[in-house]
Amino acid sequence: MPPLSFRTRENTVYEYELHQLTVAELIRRAEEQRTVRRAVLARRAARRAGRHDTEGRVGKNRSWFVRAA
């Protein structure tokens, strides 16, 4: 196998660095998506837990009379 020329080595290093940057960006995006998903699930769980709360909102529309108990 013939030795690599300087130009080929330079391109290979450049391509490797681009690949590393792409991998790092994909890992960052995946972590961000996991964090968002966890936040959505936590909010949903908090809302569901609050439905059975005895001291919650009486009604959504304040113009209507809603019996509290």
mmCIF file as Biopython writes it, N, C-alpha, C and O atoms, coordinates in Angstrom:
data_model
#
loop_
_atom_site.group_PDB
_atom_site.id
_atom_site.type_symbol
_atom_site.label_atom_id
_atom_site.label_alt_id
_atom_site.label_comp_id
_atom_site.label_asym_id
_atom_site.label_entity_id
_atom_site.label_seq_id
_atom_site.pdbx_PDB_ins_code
_atom_site.Cartn_x
_atom_site.Cartn_y
_atom_site.Cartn_z
_atom_site.occupancy
_atom_site.B_iso_or_equiv
_atom_site.auth_seq_id
_atom_site.auth_asym_id
_atom_site.pdbx_PDB_model_num
ATOM 1   N N  . MET A ? 1  ? 0.849   -1.172 0.000  1.0 0.0 1  A 1 
ATOM 2   C CA . MET A ? 1  ? 0.000   0.000  0.000  1.0 0.0 1  A 1 
ATOM 3   C C  . MET A ? 1  ? 0.899   1.241  0.000  1.0 0.0 1  A 1 
ATOM 4   O O  . MET A ? 1  ? 1.794   1.352  0.838  1.0 0.0 1  A 1 
ATOM 5   N N  . PRO A ? 2  ? 0.672   2.165  -0.922 1.0 0.0 2  A 1 
ATOM 6   C CA . PRO A ? 2  ? 1.529   3.346  -0.983 1.0 0.0 2  A 1 
ATOM 7   C C  . PRO A ? 2  ? 1.260   4.275  0.201  1.0 0.0 2  A 1 
ATOM 8   O O  . PRO A ? 2  ? 0.135   4.344  0.696  1.0 0.0 2  A 1 
ATOM 9   N N  . PRO A ? 3  ? 2.297   4.992  0.655  1.0 0.0 3  A 1 
ATOM 10  C CA . PRO A ? 3  ? 2.104   5.909  1.783  1.0 0.0 3  A 1 
ATOM 11  C C  . PRO A ? 3  ? 1.155   7.045  1.398  1.0 0.0 3  A 1 
ATOM 12  O O  . PRO A ? 3  ? 1.086   7.452  0.238  1.0 0.0 3  A 1 
ATOM 13  N N  . LEU A ? 4  ? 0.440   7.536  2.377  1.0 0.0 4  A 1 
ATOM 14  C CA . LEU A ? 4  ? -0.496  8.627  2.142  1.0 0.0 4  A 1 
ATOM 15  C C  . LEU A ? 4  ? 0.256   9.927  1.920  1.0 0.0 4  A 1 
ATOM 16  O O  . LEU A ? 4  ? 1.253   10.197 2.588  1.0 0.0 4  A 1 
ATOM 17  N N  . SER A ? 5  ? -0.211  10.709 1.004  1.0 0.0 5  A 1 
ATOM 18  C CA . SER A ? 5  ? 0.412   12.010 0.795  1.0 0.0 5  A 1 
ATOM 19  C C  . SER A ? 5  ? -0.040  12.952 1.918  1.0 0.0 5  A 1 
ATOM 20  O O  . SER A ? 5  ? -0.985  12.656 2.649  1.0 0.0 5  A 1 
ATOM 21  N N  . PHE A ? 6  ? 0.643   14.074 2.038  1.0 0.0 6  A 1 
ATOM 22  C CA . PHE A ? 6  ? 0.297   15.044 3.081  1.0 0.0 6  A 1 
ATOM 23  C C  . PHE A ? 6  ? -1.135  15.536 2.892  1.0 0.0 6  A 1 
ATOM 24  O O  . PHE A ? 6  ? -1.880  15.685 3.861  1.0 0.0 6  A 1 
ATOM 25  N N  . ARG A ? 7  ? -1.512  15.787 1.647  1.0 0.0 7  A 1 
ATOM 26  C CA . ARG A ? 7  ? -2.851  16.291 1.356  1.0 0.0 7  A 1 
ATOM 27  C C  . ARG A ? 7  ? -3.915  15.267 1.769  1.0 0.0 7  A 1 
ATOM 28  O O  . ARG A ? 7  ? -4.944  15.646 2.328  1.0 0.0 7  A 1 
ATOM 29  N N  . THR A ? 8  ? -3.690  14.022 1.510  1.0 0.0 8  A 1 
ATOM 30  C CA . THR A ? 8  ? -4.653  12.980 1.869  1.0 0.0 8  A 1 
ATOM 31  C C  . THR A ? 8  ? -4.762  12.861 3.382  1.0 0.0 8  A 1 
ATOM 32  O O  . THR A ? 8  ? -5.866  12.742 3.914  1.0 0.0 8  A 1 
ATOM 33  N N  . ARG A ? 9  ? -3.639  12.891 4.075  1.0 0.0 9  A 1 
ATOM 34  C CA . ARG A ? 9  ? -3.674  12.841 5.541  1.0 0.0 9  A 1 
ATOM 35  C C  . ARG A ? 9  ? -4.419  14.037 6.100  1.0 0.0 9  A 1 
ATOM 36  O O  . ARG A ? 9  ? -5.196  13.905 7.045  1.0 0.0 9  A 1 
ATOM 37  N N  . GLU A ? 10 ? -4.186  15.198 5.522  1.0 0.0 10 A 1 
ATOM 38  C CA . GLU A ? 10 ? -4.839  16.413 5.987  1.0 0.0 10 A 1 
ATOM 39  C C  . GLU A ? 10 ? -6.355  16.286 5.811  1.0 0.0 10 A 1 
ATOM 40  O O  . GLU A ? 10 ? -7.118  16.640 6.710  1.0 0.0 10 A 1 
ATOM 41  N N  . ASN A ? 11 ? -6.785  15.785 4.665  1.0 0.0 11 A 1 
ATOM 42  C CA . ASN A ? 11 ? -8.214  15.589 4.417  1.0 0.0 11 A 1 
ATOM 43  C C  . ASN A ? 11 ? -8.797  14.553 5.365  1.0 0.0 11 A 1 
ATOM 44  O O  . ASN A ? 11 ? -9.916  14.705 5.854  1.0 0.0 11 A 1 
ATOM 45  N N  . THR A ? 12 ? -8.034  13.502 5.620  1.0 0.0 12 A 1 
ATOM 46  C CA . THR A ? 12 ? -8.508  12.457 6.518  1.0 0.0 12 A 1 
ATOM 47  C C  . THR A ? 12 ? -8.701  13.006 7.925  1.0 0.0 12 A 1 
ATOM 48  O O  . THR A ? 12 ? -9.711  12.708 8.563  1.0 0.0 12 A 1 
ATOM 49  N N  . VAL A ? 13 ? -7.769  13.792 8.421  1.0 0.0 13 A 1 
ATOM 50  C CA . VAL A ? 13 ? -7.882  14.391 9.745  1.0 0.0 13 A 1 
ATOM 51  C C  . VAL A ? 13 ? -9.065  15.345 9.782  1.0 0.0 13 A 1 
ATOM 52  O O  . VAL A ? 13 ? -9.824  15.362 10.751 1.0 0.0 13 A 1 
ATOM 53  N N  . TYR A ? 14 ? -9.224  16.136 8.734  1.0 0.0 14 A 1 
ATOM 54  C CA . TYR A ? 14 ? -10.332 17.082 8.658  1.0 0.0 14 A 1 
ATOM 55  C C  . TYR A ? 14 ? -11.672 16.339 8.678  1.0 0.0 14 A 1 
ATOM 56  O O  . TYR A ? 14 ? -12.593 16.736 9.392  1.0 0.0 14 A 1 
ATOM 57  N N  . GLU A ? 15 ? -11.776 15.266 7.896  1.0 0.0 15 A 1 
ATOM 58  C CA . GLU A ? 15 ? -13.011 14.485 7.873  1.0 0.0 15 A 1 
ATOM 59  C C  . GLU A ? 15 ? -13.283 13.853 9.230  1.0 0.0 15 A 1 
ATOM 60  O O  . GLU A ? 15 ? -14.430 13.798 9.672  1.0 0.0 15 A 1 
ATOM 61  N N  . TYR A ? 16 ? -12.230 13.376 9.894  1.0 0.0 16 A 1 
ATOM 62  C CA . TYR A ? 16 ? -12.386 12.784 11.220 1.0 0.0 16 A 1 
ATOM 63  C C  . TYR A ? 16 ? -12.883 13.830 12.215 1.0 0.0 16 A 1 
ATOM 64  O O  . TYR A ? 16 ? -13.770 13.547 13.019 1.0 0.0 16 A 1 
ATOM 65  N N  . GLU A ? 17 ? -12.318 15.035 12.166 1.0 0.0 17 A 1 
ATOM 66  C CA . GLU A ? 17 ? -12.748 16.097 13.071 1.0 0.0 17 A 1 
ATOM 67  C C  . GLU A ? 17 ? -14.200 16.493 12.794 1.0 0.0 17 A 1 
ATOM 68  O O  . GLU A ? 17 ? -14.964 16.740 13.727 1.0 0.0 17 A 1 
ATOM 69  N N  . LEU A ? 18 ? -14.581 16.553 11.512 1.0 0.0 18 A 1 
ATOM 70  C CA . LEU A ? 18 ? -15.977 16.843 11.175 1.0 0.0 18 A 1 
ATOM 71  C C  . LEU A ? 18 ? -16.900 15.746 11.720 1.0 0.0 18 A 1 
ATOM 72  O O  . LEU A ? 18 ? -17.985 16.027 12.231 1.0 0.0 18 A 1 
ATOM 73  N N  . HIS A ? 19 ? -16.453 14.509 11.603 1.0 0.0 19 A 1 
ATOM 74  C CA . HIS A ? 19 ? -17.237 13.391 12.119 1.0 0.0 19 A 1 
ATOM 75  C C  . HIS A ? 19 ? -17.395 13.510 13.641 1.0 0.0 19 A 1 
ATOM 76  O O  . HIS A ? 19 ? -18.488 13.304 14.169 1.0 0.0 19 A 1 
ATOM 77  N N  . GLN A ? 20 ? -16.327 13.837 14.331 1.0 0.0 20 A 1 
ATOM 78  C CA . GLN A ? 20 ? -16.382 13.993 15.783 1.0 0.0 20 A 1 
ATOM 79  C C  . GLN A ? 20 ? -17.335 15.120 16.177 1.0 0.0 20 A 1 
ATOM 80  O O  . GLN A ? 20 ? -18.092 14.987 17.139 1.0 0.0 20 A 1 
ATOM 81  N N  . LEU A ? 21 ? -17.300 16.222 15.442 1.0 0.0 21 A 1 
ATOM 82  C CA . LEU A ? 21 ? -18.224 17.334 15.716 1.0 0.0 21 A 1 
ATOM 83  C C  . LEU A ? 21 ? -19.674 16.907 15.503 1.0 0.0 21 A 1 
ATOM 84  O O  . LEU A ? 21 ? -20.555 17.257 16.288 1.0 0.0 21 A 1 
ATOM 85  N N  . THR A ? 22 ? -19.910 16.151 14.440 1.0 0.0 22 A 1 
ATOM 86  C CA . THR A ? 22 ? -21.263 15.675 14.153 1.0 0.0 22 A 1 
ATOM 87  C C  . THR A ? 22 ? -21.749 14.734 15.247 1.0 0.0 22 A 1 
ATOM 88  O O  . THR A ? 22 ? -22.892 14.828 15.695 1.0 0.0 22 A 1 
ATOM 89  N N  . VAL A ? 23 ? -20.886 13.838 15.670 1.0 0.0 23 A 1 
ATOM 90  C CA . VAL A ? 23 ? -21.242 12.904 16.739 1.0 0.0 23 A 1 
ATOM 91  C C  . VAL A ? 23 ? -21.557 13.667 18.026 1.0 0.0 23 A 1 
ATOM 92  O O  . VAL A ? 23 ? -22.541 13.365 18.701 1.0 0.0 23 A 1 
ATOM 93  N N  . ALA A ? 24 ? -20.735 14.642 18.363 1.0 0.0 24 A 1 
ATOM 94  C CA . ALA A ? 24 ? -20.957 15.429 19.573 1.0 0.0 24 A 1 
ATOM 95  C C  . ALA A ? 24 ? -22.284 16.183 19.494 1.0 0.0 24 A 1 
ATOM 96  O O  . ALA A ? 24 ? -23.012 16.266 20.483 1.0 0.0 24 A 1 
ATOM 97  N N  . GLU A ? 25 ? -22.595 16.729 18.325 1.0 0.0 25 A 1 
ATOM 98  C CA . GLU A ? 25 ? -23.856 17.451 18.148 1.0 0.0 25 A 1 
ATOM 99  C C  . GLU A ? 25 ? -25.052 16.512 18.274 1.0 0.0 25 A 1 
ATOM 100 O O  . GLU A ? 25 ? -26.055 16.872 18.889 1.0 0.0 25 A 1 
ATOM 101 N N  . LEU A ? 26 ? -24.959 15.329 17.705 1.0 0.0 26 A 1 
ATOM 102 C CA . LEU A ? 26 ? -26.049 14.359 17.814 1.0 0.0 26 A 1 
ATOM 103 C C  . LEU A ? 26 ? -26.256 13.914 19.259 1.0 0.0 26 A 1 
ATOM 104 O O  . LEU A ? 26 ? -27.392 13.749 19.705 1.0 0.0 26 A 1 
ATOM 105 N N  . ILE A ? 27 ? -25.174 13.723 19.978 1.0 0.0 27 A 1 
ATOM 106 C CA . ILE A ? 27 ? -25.276 13.347 21.393 1.0 0.0 27 A 1 
ATOM 107 C C  . ILE A ? 27 ? -25.925 14.477 22.190 1.0 0.0 27 A 1 
ATOM 108 O O  . ILE A ? 27 ? -26.759 14.224 23.059 1.0 0.0 27 A 1 
ATOM 109 N N  . ARG A ? 28 ? -25.547 15.714 21.899 1.0 0.0 28 A 1 
ATOM 110 C CA . ARG A ? 28 ? -26.132 16.863 22.598 1.0 0.0 28 A 1 
ATOM 111 C C  . ARG A ? 28 ? -27.625 16.968 22.317 1.0 0.0 28 A 1 
ATOM 112 O O  . ARG A ? 28 ? -28.417 17.209 23.229 1.0 0.0 28 A 1 
ATOM 113 N N  . ARG A ? 29 ? -28.010 16.786 21.054 1.0 0.0 29 A 1 
ATOM 114 C CA . ARG A ? 29 ? -29.437 16.857 20.694 1.0 0.0 29 A 1 
ATOM 115 C C  . ARG A ? 29 ? -30.238 15.744 21.368 1.0 0.0 29 A 1 
ATOM 116 O O  . ARG A ? 29 ? -31.349 15.973 21.846 1.0 0.0 29 A 1 
ATOM 117 N N  . ALA A ? 30 ? -29.676 14.555 21.404 1.0 0.0 30 A 1 
ATOM 118 C CA . ALA A ? 30 ? -30.371 13.429 22.032 1.0 0.0 30 A 1 
ATOM 119 C C  . ALA A ? 30 ? -30.571 13.695 23.518 1.0 0.0 30 A 1 
ATOM 120 O O  . ALA A ? 30 ? -31.639 13.408 24.059 1.0 0.0 30 A 1 
ATOM 121 N N  . GLU A ? 31 ? -29.566 14.234 24.177 1.0 0.0 31 A 1 
ATOM 122 C CA . GLU A ? 31 ? -29.690 14.547 25.604 1.0 0.0 31 A 1 
ATOM 123 C C  . GLU A ? 31 ? -30.731 15.631 25.827 1.0 0.0 31 A 1 
ATOM 124 O O  . GLU A ? 31 ? -31.506 15.568 26.782 1.0 0.0 31 A 1 
ATOM 125 N N  . GLU A ? 32 ? -30.750 16.627 24.947 1.0 0.0 32 A 1 
ATOM 126 C CA . GLU A ? 32 ? -31.753 17.693 25.061 1.0 0.0 32 A 1 
ATOM 127 C C  . GLU A ? 32 ? -33.163 17.129 24.886 1.0 0.0 32 A 1 
ATOM 128 O O  . GLU A ? 32 ? -34.078 17.504 25.618 1.0 0.0 32 A 1 
ATOM 129 N N  . GLN A ? 33 ? -33.336 16.237 23.926 1.0 0.0 33 A 1 
ATOM 130 C CA . GLN A ? 33 ? -34.649 15.634 23.719 1.0 0.0 33 A 1 
ATOM 131 C C  . GLN A ? 33 ? -35.070 14.780 24.908 1.0 0.0 33 A 1 
ATOM 132 O O  . GLN A ? 33 ? -36.243 14.773 25.284 1.0 0.0 33 A 1 
ATOM 133 N N  . ARG A ? 34 ? -34.117 14.057 25.506 1.0 0.0 34 A 1 
ATOM 134 C CA . ARG A ? 34 ? -34.435 13.264 26.701 1.0 0.0 34 A 1 
ATOM 135 C C  . ARG A ? 34 ? -34.842 14.165 27.846 1.0 0.0 34 A 1 
ATOM 136 O O  . ARG A ? 34 ? -35.775 13.851 28.585 1.0 0.0 34 A 1 
ATOM 137 N N  . THR A ? 35 ? -34.143 15.295 28.003 1.0 0.0 35 A 1 
ATOM 138 C CA . THR A ? 35 ? -34.469 16.229 29.078 1.0 0.0 35 A 1 
ATOM 139 C C  . THR A ? 35 ? -35.867 16.806 28.882 1.0 0.0 35 A 1 
ATOM 140 O O  . THR A ? 35 ? -36.641 16.898 29.835 1.0 0.0 35 A 1 
ATOM 141 N N  . VAL A ? 36 ? -36.191 17.194 27.656 1.0 0.0 36 A 1 
ATOM 142 C CA . VAL A ? 36 ? -37.527 17.736 27.367 1.0 0.0 36 A 1 
ATOM 143 C C  . VAL A ? 36 ? -38.588 16.681 27.630 1.0 0.0 36 A 1 
ATOM 144 O O  . VAL A ? 36 ? -39.627 16.975 28.221 1.0 0.0 36 A 1 
ATOM 145 N N  . ARG A ? 37 ? -38.334 15.470 27.198 1.0 0.0 37 A 1 
ATOM 146 C CA . ARG A ? 37 ? -39.312 14.391 27.404 1.0 0.0 37 A 1 
ATOM 147 C C  . ARG A ? 37 ? -39.539 14.147 28.891 1.0 0.0 37 A 1 
ATOM 148 O O  . ARG A ? 37 ? -40.676 13.958 29.322 1.0 0.0 37 A 1 
ATOM 149 N N  . ARG A ? 38 ? -38.461 14.149 29.681 1.0 0.0 38 A 1 
ATOM 150 C CA . ARG A ? 38 ? -38.604 13.966 31.132 1.0 0.0 38 A 1 
ATOM 151 C C  . ARG A ? 38 ? -39.436 15.087 31.746 1.0 0.0 38 A 1 
ATOM 152 O O  . ARG A ? 38 ? -40.268 14.838 32.618 1.0 0.0 38 A 1 
ATOM 153 N N  . ALA A ? 39 ? -39.214 16.323 31.291 1.0 0.0 39 A 1 
ATOM 154 C CA . ALA A ? 39 ? -39.976 17.462 31.813 1.0 0.0 39 A 1 
ATOM 155 C C  . ALA A ? 39 ? -41.453 17.331 31.463 1.0 0.0 39 A 1 
ATOM 156 O O  . ALA A ? 39 ? -42.316 17.610 32.295 1.0 0.0 39 A 1 
ATOM 157 N N  . VAL A ? 40 ? -41.747 16.908 30.242 1.0 0.0 40 A 1 
ATOM 158 C CA . VAL A ? 40 ? -43.146 16.727 29.829 1.0 0.0 40 A 1 
ATOM 159 C C  . VAL A ? 40 ? -43.814 15.650 30.678 1.0 0.0 40 A 1 
ATOM 160 O O  . VAL A ? 40 ? -44.940 15.828 31.143 1.0 0.0 40 A 1 
ATOM 161 N N  . LEU A ? 41 ? -43.128 14.549 30.876 1.0 0.0 41 A 1 
ATOM 162 C CA . LEU A ? 41 ? -43.691 13.468 31.680 1.0 0.0 41 A 1 
ATOM 163 C C  . LEU A ? 41 ? -43.880 13.893 33.137 1.0 0.0 41 A 1 
ATOM 164 O O  . LEU A ? 41 ? -44.863 13.512 33.772 1.0 0.0 41 A 1 
ATOM 165 N N  . ALA A ? 42 ? -42.947 14.677 33.667 1.0 0.0 42 A 1 
ATOM 166 C CA . ALA A ? 42 ? -43.078 15.152 35.047 1.0 0.0 42 A 1 
ATOM 167 C C  . ALA A ? 42 ? -44.264 16.099 35.183 1.0 0.0 42 A 1 
ATOM 168 O O  . ALA A ? 42 ? -45.013 16.020 36.156 1.0 0.0 42 A 1 
ATOM 169 N N  . ARG A ? 43 ? -44.440 16.998 34.210 1.0 0.0 43 A 1 
ATOM 170 C CA . ARG A ? 43 ? -45.600 17.898 34.244 1.0 0.0 43 A 1 
ATOM 171 C C  . ARG A ? 43 ? -46.901 17.118 34.171 1.0 0.0 43 A 1 
ATOM 172 O O  . ARG A ? 43 ? -47.852 17.389 34.904 1.0 0.0 43 A 1 
ATOM 173 N N  . ARG A ? 44 ? -46.922 16.147 33.275 1.0 0.0 44 A 1 
ATOM 174 C CA . ARG A ? 44 ? -48.133 15.336 33.121 1.0 0.0 44 A 1 
ATOM 175 C C  . ARG A ? 44 ? -48.449 14.588 34.411 1.0 0.0 44 A 1 
ATOM 176 O O  . ARG A ? 44 ? -49.607 14.523 34.822 1.0 0.0 44 A 1 
ATOM 177 N N  . ALA A ? 45 ? -47.439 14.030 35.045 1.0 0.0 45 A 1 
ATOM 178 C CA . ALA A ? 45 ? -47.645 13.313 36.302 1.0 0.0 45 A 1 
ATOM 179 C C  . ALA A ? 45 ? -48.122 14.256 37.397 1.0 0.0 45 A 1 
ATOM 180 O O  . ALA A ? 45 ? -48.971 13.887 38.209 1.0 0.0 45 A 1 
ATOM 181 N N  . ALA A ? 46 ? -47.583 15.471 37.424 1.0 0.0 46 A 1 
ATOM 182 C CA . ALA A ? 46 ? -48.011 16.447 38.435 1.0 0.0 46 A 1 
ATOM 183 C C  . ALA A ? 46 ? -49.468 16.848 38.213 1.0 0.0 46 A 1 
ATOM 184 O O  . ALA A ? 46 ? -50.229 16.992 39.170 1.0 0.0 46 A 1 
ATOM 185 N N  . ARG A ? 47 ? -49.852 17.026 36.953 1.0 0.0 47 A 1 
ATOM 186 C CA . ARG A ? 47 ? -51.244 17.364 36.659 1.0 0.0 47 A 1 
ATOM 187 C C  . ARG A ? 47 ? -52.172 16.236 37.077 1.0 0.0 47 A 1 
ATOM 188 O O  . ARG A ? 47 ? -53.227 16.474 37.665 1.0 0.0 47 A 1 
ATOM 189 N N  . ARG A ? 48 ? -51.776 15.014 36.773 1.0 0.0 48 A 1 
ATOM 190 C CA . ARG A ? 48 ? -52.623 13.874 37.132 1.0 0.0 48 A 1 
ATOM 191 C C  . ARG A ? 48 ? -52.736 13.716 38.639 1.0 0.0 48 A 1 
ATOM 192 O O  . ARG A ? 48 ? -53.799 13.367 39.153 1.0 0.0 48 A 1 
ATOM 193 N N  . ALA A ? 49 ? -51.650 13.971 39.345 1.0 0.0 49 A 1 
ATOM 194 C CA . ALA A ? 49 ? -51.677 13.863 40.803 1.0 0.0 49 A 1 
ATOM 195 C C  . ALA A ? 49 ? -52.535 14.975 41.396 1.0 0.0 49 A 1 
ATOM 196 O O  . ALA A ? 49 ? -53.173 14.782 42.431 1.0 0.0 49 A 1 
ATOM 197 N N  . GLY A ? 50 ? -52.555 16.134 40.747 1.0 0.0 50 A 1 
ATOM 198 C CA . GLY A ? 50 ? -53.329 17.265 41.247 1.0 0.0 50 A 1 
ATOM 199 C C  . GLY A ? 50 ? -54.813 17.143 41.012 1.0 0.0 50 A 1 
ATOM 200 O O  . GLY A ? 50 ? -55.587 17.880 41.623 1.0 0.0 50 A 1 
ATOM 201 N N  . ARG A ? 51 ? -55.242 16.243 40.151 1.0 0.0 51 A 1 
ATOM 202 C CA . ARG A ? 51 ? -56.676 16.077 39.882 1.0 0.0 51 A 1 
ATOM 203 C C  . ARG A ? 51 ? -57.438 15.610 41.103 1.0 0.0 51 A 1 
ATOM 204 O O  . ARG A ? 51 ? -58.603 15.962 41.286 1.0 0.0 51 A 1 
ATOM 205 N N  . HIS A ? 52 ? -56.793 14.828 41.928 1.0 0.0 52 A 1 
ATOM 206 C CA . HIS A ? 52 ? -57.458 14.272 43.101 1.0 0.0 52 A 1 
ATOM 207 C C  . HIS A ? 52 ? -57.152 15.074 44.360 1.0 0.0 52 A 1 
ATOM 208 O O  . HIS A ? 52 ? -57.428 14.634 45.476 1.0 0.0 52 A 1 
ATOM 209 N N  . ASP A ? 53 ? -56.587 16.237 44.164 1.0 0.0 53 A 1 
ATOM 210 C CA . ASP A ? 53 ? -56.262 17.103 45.288 1.0 0.0 53 A 1 
ATOM 211 C C  . ASP A ? 53 ? -57.540 17.708 45.846 1.0 0.0 53 A 1 
ATOM 212 O O  . ASP A ? 53 ? -58.399 18.158 45.087 1.0 0.0 53 A 1 
ATOM 213 N N  . THR A ? 54 ? -57.671 17.722 47.163 1.0 0.0 54 A 1 
ATOM 214 C CA . THR A ? 54 ? -58.896 18.255 47.780 1.0 0.0 54 A 1 
ATOM 215 C C  . THR A ? 54 ? -58.947 19.773 47.754 1.0 0.0 54 A 1 
ATOM 216 O O  . THR A ? 54 ? -60.032 20.349 47.824 1.0 0.0 54 A 1 
ATOM 217 N N  . GLU A ? 55 ? -57.804 20.433 47.654 1.0 0.0 55 A 1 
ATOM 218 C CA . GLU A ? 55 ? -57.788 21.885 47.625 1.0 0.0 55 A 1 
ATOM 219 C C  . GLU A ? 55 ? -57.234 22.382 46.301 1.0 0.0 55 A 1 
ATOM 220 O O  . GLU A ? 55 ? -56.144 22.950 46.246 1.0 0.0 55 A 1 
ATOM 221 N N  . GLY A ? 56 ? -57.980 22.168 45.253 1.0 0.0 56 A 1 
ATOM 222 C CA . GLY A ? 56 ? -57.568 22.622 43.939 1.0 0.0 56 A 1 
ATOM 223 C C  . GLY A ? 56 ? -58.445 23.754 43.463 1.0 0.0 56 A 1 
ATOM 224 O O  . GLY A ? 56 ? -59.130 24.391 44.264 1.0 0.0 56 A 1 
ATOM 225 N N  . ARG A ? 57 ? -58.434 24.008 42.195 1.0 0.0 57 A 1 
ATOM 226 C CA . ARG A ? 57 ? -59.288 25.015 41.590 1.0 0.0 57 A 1 
ATOM 227 C C  . ARG A ? 57 ? -60.741 24.588 41.681 1.0 0.0 57 A 1 
ATOM 228 O O  . ARG A ? 57 ? -61.059 23.409 41.528 1.0 0.0 57 A 1 
ATOM 229 N N  . VAL A ? 58 ? -61.610 25.534 41.928 1.0 0.0 58 A 1 
ATOM 230 C CA . VAL A ? 58 ? -63.023 25.219 42.007 1.0 0.0 58 A 1 
ATOM 231 C C  . VAL A ? 58 ? -63.595 25.086 40.602 1.0 0.0 58 A 1 
ATOM 232 O O  . VAL A ? 58 ? -64.307 24.124 40.314 1.0 0.0 58 A 1 
ATOM 233 N N  . GLY A ? 59 ? -63.299 26.024 39.741 1.0 0.0 59 A 1 
ATOM 234 C CA . GLY A ? 59 ? -63.813 25.972 38.377 1.0 0.0 59 A 1 
ATOM 235 C C  . GLY A ? 59 ? -62.870 26.690 37.437 1.0 0.0 59 A 1 
ATOM 236 O O  . GLY A ? 59 ? -62.082 27.530 37.871 1.0 0.0 59 A 1 
ATOM 237 N N  . LYS A ? 60 ? -62.938 26.373 36.152 1.0 0.0 60 A 1 
ATOM 238 C CA . LYS A ? 60 ? -62.062 27.008 35.175 1.0 0.0 60 A 1 
ATOM 239 C C  . LYS A ? 60 ? -62.579 28.381 34.778 1.0 0.0 60 A 1 
ATOM 240 O O  . LYS A ? 60 ? -61.799 29.316 34.595 1.0 0.0 60 A 1 
ATOM 241 N N  . ASN A ? 61 ? -63.888 28.501 34.646 1.0 0.0 61 A 1 
ATOM 242 C CA . ASN A ? 61 ? -64.481 29.755 34.224 1.0 0.0 61 A 1 
ATOM 243 C C  . ASN A ? 61 ? -65.054 30.472 35.446 1.0 0.0 61 A 1 
ATOM 244 O O  . ASN A ? 61 ? -66.000 29.983 36.063 1.0 0.0 61 A 1 
ATOM 245 N N  . ARG A ? 62 ? -64.496 31.610 35.793 1.0 0.0 62 A 1 
ATOM 246 C CA . ARG A ? 62 ? -64.911 32.307 37.010 1.0 0.0 62 A 1 
ATOM 247 C C  . ARG A ? 62 ? -66.308 32.927 36.904 1.0 0.0 62 A 1 
ATOM 248 O O  . ARG A ? 62 ? -66.896 33.297 37.920 1.0 0.0 62 A 1 
ATOM 249 N N  . SER A ? 63 ? -66.835 33.041 35.704 1.0 0.0 63 A 1 
ATOM 250 C CA . SER A ? 63 ? -68.160 33.644 35.563 1.0 0.0 63 A 1 
ATOM 251 C C  . SER A ? 63 ? -69.266 32.638 35.930 1.0 0.0 63 A 1 
ATOM 252 O O  . SER A ? 63 ? -70.415 33.031 36.132 1.0 0.0 63 A 1 
ATOM 253 N N  . TRP A ? 64 ? -68.935 31.387 36.012 1.0 0.0 64 A 1 
ATOM 254 C CA . TRP A ? 64 ? -69.924 30.390 36.379 1.0 0.0 64 A 1 
ATOM 255 C C  . TRP A ? 64 ? -69.832 30.117 37.869 1.0 0.0 64 A 1 
ATOM 256 O O  . TRP A ? 64 ? -68.748 30.169 38.449 1.0 0.0 64 A 1 
ATOM 257 N N  . PHE A ? 65 ? -70.961 29.828 38.484 1.0 0.0 65 A 1 
ATOM 258 C CA . PHE A ? 65 ? -70.932 29.438 39.886 1.0 0.0 65 A 1 
ATOM 259 C C  . PHE A ? 65 ? -70.740 27.930 39.945 1.0 0.0 65 A 1 
ATOM 260 O O  . PHE A ? 65 ? -71.517 27.161 39.380 1.0 0.0 65 A 1 
ATOM 261 N N  . VAL A ? 66 ? -69.692 27.532 40.638 1.0 0.0 66 A 1 
ATOM 262 C CA . VAL A ? 66 ? -69.396 26.129 40.783 1.0 0.0 66 A 1 
ATOM 263 C C  . VAL A ? 66 ? -69.321 25.817 42.264 1.0 0.0 66 A 1 
ATOM 264 O O  . VAL A ? 66 ? -68.628 26.497 43.020 1.0 0.0 66 A 1 
ATOM 265 N N  . ARG A ? 67 ? -70.031 24.795 42.667 1.0 0.0 67 A 1 
ATOM 266 C CA . ARG A ? 67 ? -70.029 24.421 44.066 1.0 0.0 67 A 1 
ATOM 267 C C  . ARG A ? 67 ? -68.704 23.771 44.440 1.0 0.0 67 A 1 
ATOM 268 O O  . ARG A ? 67 ? -68.244 22.863 43.748 1.0 0.0 67 A 1 
ATOM 269 N N  . ALA A ? 68 ? -68.088 24.222 45.521 1.0 0.0 68 A 1 
ATOM 270 C CA . ALA A ? 68 ? -66.763 23.757 45.891 1.0 0.0 68 A 1 
ATOM 271 C C  . ALA A ? 68 ? -66.798 22.385 46.545 1.0 0.0 68 A 1 
ATOM 272 O O  . ALA A ? 68 ? -65.886 21.584 46.339 1.0 0.0 68 A 1 
ATOM 273 N N  . ALA A ? 69 ? -67.833 22.098 47.331 1.0 0.0 69 A 1 
ATOM 274 C CA . ALA A ? 69 ? -67.822 20.833 48.044 1.0 0.0 69 A 1 
ATOM 275 C C  . ALA A ? 69 ? -69.049 20.003 47.751 1.0 0.0 69 A 1 
ATOM 276 O O  . ALA A ? 69 ? -69.189 18.900 48.280 1.0 0.0 69 A 1 
#
